[in-house]
Amino acid sequence: MPPQLTALAEGALLNPSVFDYCGATAGAANACRDDDQLGRLNISWVQGYRVDENGAPVMFNASGAEDPDGTLLMYDQLYSYGTRSLAIWNEDGELVWDSGDAIEQFLASEDCRLGTARSIPCSDHFNSAHDEGMAFDSRSDAKGPEPETVTVATFGNKTFAFLGLERMGGILVYDVTDPASPVQVDYLNTRDDWTTVDTASVLETAGDLGVESITVVAADDSPTGEPLLITGNEVSGTTAIYRVKLELTD
């Protein structure tokens, strides 16, 4: 048990009626702890265990039976860490739309391409970290592609959200003109070196790594007269400036 919970229990169980798909039984997690199941997943230990109506933990014994003298917690749910999605809320704080697993589904698809030439399959480097090469799937147990920053801008009668992915990298663009039904319209990731293990040794040529901030400059304020998108990238230490190409229709 983590130190936050050692005063409550000596250990924990998984609810077999919830986690039977990976082999949990009344008194043991069994194969659920394997790396290809839940073993690598980073979770919040202080959420998800069963409590009574007063919020006190319900205790269980080693056989998986509820027991006031037991020393084990029972987890009915596991809370992993974000961020993995883009959410839109209204002015009353109500959830209007959430992308769910769509970002990771896209990054694993054949439609997704990496590099300045958009020639590298994203699926070959799915959920890779921004500070290491050949790290396929290394972020799936933590925060996935880690959407880090979002900026919204309106062009004509269309509103777009520019979403920066810190770990996998790159910028996802959504048409959010209808907040209840956004549409992904583009993805750009300028990282060209995905194989050098020590990315610090190739920062000058690897591309922009670790989007941390995004700013959109309107055409009226742009020195080129075109809308610009500016990103700050924490790993490569670069600032990237992109022209925004508009193809708007009524």
SULCORHU-V577012 format. One record per residue. N is the residue number from 1. RES is the residue in one small letter. PHI is phi in degrees with one decimal (999 if undefined). OMEGA is omega in whole degrees, -180 to 180 (* if undefined). NEAR is the number of other C-alpha atoms within 10 Angstrom. Layout:
n=(N	N)
res=(RES	RES)
phi=(PHI	PHI)
omega=(OMEGA	OMEGA)
near=(NEAR	NEAR)
This chain:
n=(1	2	3	4	5	6	7	8	9	10	11	12	13	14	15	16	17	18	19	20	21	22	23	24	25	26	27	28	29	30	31	32	33	34	35	36	37	38	39	40	41	42	43	44	45	46	47	48	49	50	51	52	53	54	55	56	57	58	59	60	61	62	63	64	65	66	67	68	69	70	71	72	73	74	75	76	77	78	79	80	81	82	83	84	85	86	87	88	89	90	91	92	93	94	95	96	97	98	99	100	101	102	103	104	105	106	107	108	109	110	111	112	113	114	115	116	117	118	119	120	121	122	123	124	125	126	127	128	129	130	131	132	133	134	135	136	137	138	139	140	141	142	143	144	145	146	147	148	149	150	151	152	153	154	155	156	157	158	159	160	161	162	163	164	165	166	167	168	169	170	171	172	173	174	175	176	177	178	179	180	181	182	183	184	185	186	187	188	189	190	191	192	193	194	195	196	197	198	199	200	201	202	203	204	205	206	207	208	209	210	211	212	213	214	215	216	217	218	219	220	221	222	223	224	225	226	227	228	229	230	231	232	233	234	235	236	237	238	239	240	241	242	243	244	245	246	247	248	249	250)
res=(m	p	p	q	l	t	a	l	a	e	g	a	l	l	n	p	s	v	f	d	y	c	g	a	t	a	g	a	a	n	a	c	r	d	d	d	q	l	g	r	l	n	i	s	w	v	q	g	y	r	v	d	e	n	g	a	p	v	m	f	n	a	s	g	a	e	d	p	d	g	t	l	l	m	y	d	q	l	y	s	y	g	t	r	s	l	a	i	w	n	e	d	g	e	l	v	w	d	s	g	d	a	i	e	q	f	l	a	s	e	d	c	r	l	g	t	a	r	s	i	p	c	s	d	h	f	n	s	a	h	d	e	g	m	a	f	d	s	r	s	d	a	k	g	p	e	p	e	t	v	t	v	a	t	f	g	n	k	t	f	a	f	l	g	l	e	r	m	g	g	i	l	v	y	d	v	t	d	p	a	s	p	v	q	v	d	y	l	n	t	r	d	d	w	t	t	v	d	t	a	s	v	l	e	t	a	g	d	l	g	v	e	s	i	t	v	v	a	a	d	d	s	p	t	g	e	p	l	l	i	t	g	n	e	v	s	g	t	t	a	i	y	r	v	k	l	e	l	t	d)
phi=(999	-70.9	-59.2	-64.5	-116.7	-65.2	-76.6	-97.3	-154.7	-98.3	-176.4	-151.9	-123.7	-103.8	-61.3	-65.6	-74.3	-95.9	-107.6	-66.4	-62.7	-110.9	103.9	-66.0	-120.2	-56.5	-119.2	-153.5	-79.0	51.8	-68.4	-61.8	-88.3	-67.4	-62.0	-84.9	-114.4	-114.6	-61.3	-90.9	-71.8	-83.7	-129.4	-89.0	-70.2	-88.3	-129.8	99.0	-83.5	-71.9	-128.5	-88.3	-65.5	-97.0	87.1	-82.8	-64.0	-88.7	-94.7	-133.4	-96.7	-65.3	-86.6	85.2	-99.0	-62.4	-153.6	-57.2	-94.2	-70.2	-121.3	-121.0	-87.6	-123.3	-91.3	-93.0	-141.2	-118.0	-105.0	-89.5	-98.5	-84.1	-102.0	-133.6	-140.8	-110.5	-119.1	-121.5	-120.0	-89.0	-66.5	-94.9	78.5	-96.2	-70.4	-96.1	-160.4	-140.8	-74.6	59.6	-96.8	-62.4	-63.6	-70.0	-61.9	-66.4	-63.6	-91.8	-90.6	-74.3	-77.8	-90.2	-133.0	-113.4	90.9	-62.6	-92.7	50.8	-118.1	-99.7	-63.4	-59.7	-63.1	-74.4	-132.9	-54.5	50.7	-79.5	-81.6	-86.1	-118.1	-154.9	-99.5	50.8	-115.4	-50.4	69.2	-71.0	-104.8	-66.0	-85.9	-114.3	-118.5	59.7	-72.2	55.9	-53.8	-110.7	-151.4	-141.4	-132.0	-110.2	-142.2	-111.6	-125.8	61.9	-102.6	-118.4	-117.2	-124.5	-110.2	-105.4	-111.6	-92.9	-99.2	-71.0	-84.3	-62.8	90.0	93.6	-127.4	-96.9	-118.2	-121.5	-82.6	-112.5	-55.4	-102.5	-59.8	-83.7	-147.4	-63.8	-129.4	-73.4	-117.8	-165.0	-149.7	-129.7	-134.1	-88.9	-69.9	-103.2	-105.4	-113.9	-117.8	-68.7	-60.9	-92.3	-64.6	-61.4	-82.6	-130.4	-60.3	-69.2	-121.8	-68.8	116.5	-90.9	-120.7	82.5	-61.0	-115.1	-149.9	-135.9	-131.6	-106.8	-106.1	-66.4	-56.0	-65.7	-102.7	-88.1	-66.3	-99.1	79.2	-116.6	-62.5	-124.2	-121.5	-117.1	-121.9	-103.6	-119.7	-73.2	-79.2	-79.0	67.3	-109.3	-115.2	-110.4	-121.3	-118.8	-80.1	-97.6	-90.6	-104.8	-131.5	-95.4	-127.6	-69.4)
omega=(176	-175	-180	-173	-176	177	-178	-170	177	-179	-176	178	172	179	-176	179	178	-172	178	-178	179	170	180	175	-174	-176	-176	178	179	-174	179	-180	178	-178	-180	174	-177	-172	-178	-171	175	-176	171	-180	-172	175	172	178	-173	178	177	-175	178	180	178	-179	173	-174	-179	176	-175	178	-180	179	177	-173	-180	179	-180	-176	-175	171	176	179	175	179	174	-180	176	-174	171	6	179	-175	174	-179	176	-178	177	-175	178	180	180	-179	179	-176	174	-176	178	-180	-174	-179	-179	175	179	-179	179	-174	178	180	-175	-180	-177	175	-179	178	-178	-176	-176	180	177	-175	178	-176	-176	179	175	177	-179	-175	177	178	180	-175	-178	173	-175	-177	-176	-179	-177	-176	179	-179	175	170	-169	-173	180	176	-180	179	179	176	-176	179	-179	176	-176	173	177	-172	179	177	-175	-171	177	178	175	-176	173	180	179	167	-178	179	171	-174	-179	-177	179	179	175	-176	-179	172	179	177	-173	177	-178	-179	-180	-174	179	-175	-180	-177	180	-178	-177	-175	-177	-176	-174	-175	-177	-173	172	179	-177	-178	179	175	175	178	-180	-179	-179	-179	-175	178	180	-176	179	173	-180	174	-176	178	169	-173	-167	-177	179	-178	-176	169	-178	179	-178	169	177	180	-176	173	-174	175	179	*)
near=(14	12	8	9	13	10	9	15	16	13	16	22	22	25	22	20	11	12	16	16	11	17	15	20	19	17	19	18	20	13	17	19	16	12	11	11	13	16	12	14	19	15	15	12	17	11	13	15	19	17	14	9	7	6	8	10	17	18	23	23	20	16	14	21	14	15	14	12	9	17	16	26	27	25	19	16	14	17	13	15	15	13	14	21	18	19	12	15	13	11	6	6	8	9	12	12	15	16	14	12	11	14	20	19	12	17	22	18	15	11	10	19	22	25	20	13	12	16	11	18	17	23	21	19	21	24	26	24	25	24	19	17	16	17	19	17	17	17	19	19	17	18	19	25	28	25	25	21	18	18	15	16	16	14	13	9	9	14	16	20	21	22	23	30	27	25	23	29	27	25	23	19	21	19	20	20	15	11	16	14	12	19	15	15	10	12	19	18	25	19	24	18	19	23	13	14	14	12	21	13	10	13	18	12	12	19	21	26	28	27	31	19	19	22	17	20	18	17	15	10	11	12	11	10	11	17	20	19	17	15	22	20	22	17	18	22	14	17	14	15	15	12	14	14	9	10	6	9	7	5)
